[in-house]
Amino acid sequence: VGCGSISRFHFSALAKIGASVVHVADLNEKAAAPYVEKFGARFSKDYKDLIADPRVTVVSVLTSSKYHKAICLAALAAGKDVICEKTMMENADDAEAVAKAARRSGRLFFTAFMKRFFPATEKAKELVPSLGTLFSAQVRTYQSWGNFYDAHDEGDFKFVLANYGGAITKCAGSHMLDMMMHLLGRPRSVVAQIDYLAGTRFDRKAVALFQYPGSLAVQFEAASHPLKRIGYERNSWDEKMEINGVNGRLEIFTVMWDHPENNGALLVHYDNTAGTSTEYRFEAMNPFDSELAHFHQCLTDRIQGTPTVVDGFNVDLVIESMEKSHEAQKVMALDWRGLE
C-alpha cells in the first residue's frame, strides 16, 4: 500500500528475494503502474480492496505516517501480517493501540528500520558487551535539507508536517533513535530542546539527553543543515553513533540512505585492553535488501523477528516525550506502558 519514493527500495528487494506481489494499492495509478506491470499484480486505488484480497497474506504499509494507523488496524483485523515503514504512527497513543492490536491478533508485525541491517550495525551489536560498563554515548544525524535557520517558511518541505506530523526528528532522527535503543536498550528519562522554524511546528533541530540506569547518558542531536561537504562520505550526510565503555569505544558511521551503493557503513572499535583500534570496512550494500530478506524469512518460518511493533512504539513514544519535555521545559520520565 503506497507507491511513493521509499517504495522503490521495497519493491526492488521483494523482487530480489522472489516474493509474490499480488496486489498494489495507491491513489495515484500512474505511480503504481510500473510495479503492477513488473509483478503482474492487481491494482486498486483503495487499500481496503487490497486487504480484502484473499491472496494477500502480508500487507506492506509504505504510505505517509498519517495513514498508517487505519491501514495497520484494518490489516490486522483481516488476519494479515504487517510490514510498516517508519515512523510507525504519528503519536504514542496510536502506536500503543496498534501494538496491542497486533499482540491480540497473533499476527506477525515488523516496523521497517533498515539501518539495523547495515553489517556495521550488526557487528556493533555483537561488540557492545565487550565494552564493559557503559558511561556515555552520542547519537547524531545531520541531513542536508537546506538553510532553515534564515528561512521564513518551510518551502519545499511543507509536506512533511502534513504527512508525518513532524520534520527532522521524525524523518531523520527516528532511525537513529531506533539504533540507540537497538544497541543500548530503553532509556529511563529524557530532557529535550527543539528548535522550530518561527511560527510553525517545523522542527529544524532537536537535541536531547537520555538517562539510562547507572552512569550511562546519551546525547542525541538531529539537525537540518545547508553544509554540502561534511560527513563520513563528504556529501552532506553526517550521521554517527559513538558508544563509550570502560573497556573501549565503538563508532558507527552510516551512509546516505538513498545511495547506499556508493560506500559501506563504517565501524571503528577501540579495544582499551589491547590498546588497538580496528576498522570494519564493509562492502557497499543496500540495507533494504537485507531487511526485506529478513522479514521474508521470518514470515516464511512464522517467527516474529525484529524490529517489532513494540520497536515502532518505542520510537514514537520517545519522540513524543521529547516534544513534551521541550514544551514543559523539564525532564520527562519514559513510561513504556507495559509493552515489552
C-alpha positions, -999 to +999 in steps of 0.1 A: +000+000+000+017+032-012+040+037-042+059+068-032+096+073-032+106+048-005+085+020-021+111+015-049+135+001-023+109-023-010+098-034-045+134-039-056+142-060-025+110-081-029+119-089-065+154-100-055+141-125-029+113-138-052+084-126-031+050-128-047+035-093-050-001-100-059-018-066-052-007-030-053-027-001-040-022+037-044-044+067-051-021+075-080-025+048-106+005+062-126+028+057-096+017+022-092+018+012-128+054+001-131+051-023-102+017-036-113+033-044-147+065-058-132+049-082-108+017-089-128-002-076-098-038-064-094-042-027-089-066-008-066-070+028-056-085+018-022-063-001+002-094-018+016-097-037-017-061-049-012-067-061+023-099-079+013-080-098-014-078-135-002-044-139-020-028-112+002-012-127+033+011-098+042+003-061+039+033-038+034+024-002+045+045+023+027+023+054+028+029+086+048+026+080+086-007+097+089-024+068+072-006+040+090-030+035+119-061+029+098-043+006+073-025-014+100-056-019+121-076-030+091-049-054+080-046-070+115-084-073+118-084-091+085-059-116+097-029-103+077+007-099+088+021-064+085+053-046+075+051-009+083+075+018+073+088+042+099+077+062+118+051+036+127+025+061+140+021+098+145+019+096+183+024+073+212-013+066+219-018+054+183+014+033+185+002+017+217-032+009+202-016-007+172+009-026+193-018-040+215-040-049+184-010-067+169-005-087+201-042-096+203-043-107+167-014-131+169-001-119+135+035-110+127+042-073+126+075-057+115+085-020+117+109-011+089+140+005+105+165-006+078+197+009+095+197-021+118+207-042+088+240-025+079+267-050+086+284-023+107+253-021+129+251-059+133+288-061+142+284-033+167+255-051+183+279-081+187+307-060+202+287-038+227+290-063+256+328-062+252+328-025+261+320-033+298+302-008+318+288+019+295+291+055+307+285+078+276+271+078+240+265+103+213+240+099+185+239+124+157+220+128+124+227+159+102+208+159+069+211+185+042+176+199+039+189+235+032+192+266+053+161+267+076+179+289+101+175+320+079+142+309+063+107+323+068+087+293+058+091+255+052+095+259+014+095+226-004+094+207+029+059+219+039+046+184+030+064+167+058+043+182+086+011+172+068+022+136+061+044+127+091+034+151+119+069+164+123+101+172+104+137+165+112+131+144+143+106+121+127+121+119+092+157+117+102+160+112+139+136+083+142+161+058+126+189+069+149+166+067+179+158+031+169+196+025+166+201+039+201+175+016+216+186-014+195+222-011+208+216+003+243+181-006+253+154+017+265+163+049+284+148+059+317+141+096+311+147+124+286+151+162+286+150+179+252+151+212+234+135+215+200+142+244+176+111+251+155+110+274+124+094+306+138+056+305+138+055+268+128+057+233+142+085+225+117+114+212+138+146+220+121+168+209+150+163+188+182+187+180+210+181+156+239+198+140+268+187+104+276+194+090+310+199+053+314+202+033+347+236+037+362+261+062+347+251+059+311+238+091+295+232+095+257+234+128+239+212+130+208+210+156+181+191+158+148+195+188+126+187+200+091+216+219+076+229+235+043+265+222+046+274+204+013+308+186+020+306+173+056+303+138+070+319+105+065+313+105+028+318+143+025+285+145+007+265+164+034+252+132+051+267+134+086+253+106+108+272+089+136+268+069+168+296+066+194+294+043+224+319+045+253+325+019+279+353+013+304+368-013+281+366+006+248+346+026+222+325+019+192+319+044+164+294+038+136+293+060+105+263+054+082+260+063+045+234+083+026+201+064+029+191+065-008+225+059-022+239+031-001+255+015-031+283+041-030+301+031+002+298+007+031+289+019+065+320+021+088+325+007+122+356+015+144+362-005+175+388+007+201+398-020+225+412-004+257+428-036+269+447-043+238+453-006+230+442-012+194+416+002+170+400-019+144+382-005+114+355-027+099+351-015+063+323-035+048+313-037+012+287-012+000+252-028+002+216-019+003+202-024+038+166-025+024+176-058+007+188-074+039+158-060+058+132-074+034+151-107+031+150-110+069+112-102+070+106-127+042+124-155+061+106-147+093+072-147+076+081-180+059+092-196+091+064-179+112+089-163+136+085-128+150+118-112+142+128-076+148+122-047+145+088-055+160+056-034+166+070-026+200+102-012+185+080+011+164+061+021+196+094+028+214+105+054+188+071+070+186+069+073+224+105+088+226+098+114+200+065+124+217+083+126+251+110+148+236+083+172+224+066+172+258+099+178+276+106+208+254+071+222+260+073+217+297+110+226+300+116+196+323+129+161+324+103+135+313+102+100+327+096+075+300+065+053+306+067+022+284+031+014+292+037-023+300+047-031+264+077-054+263 
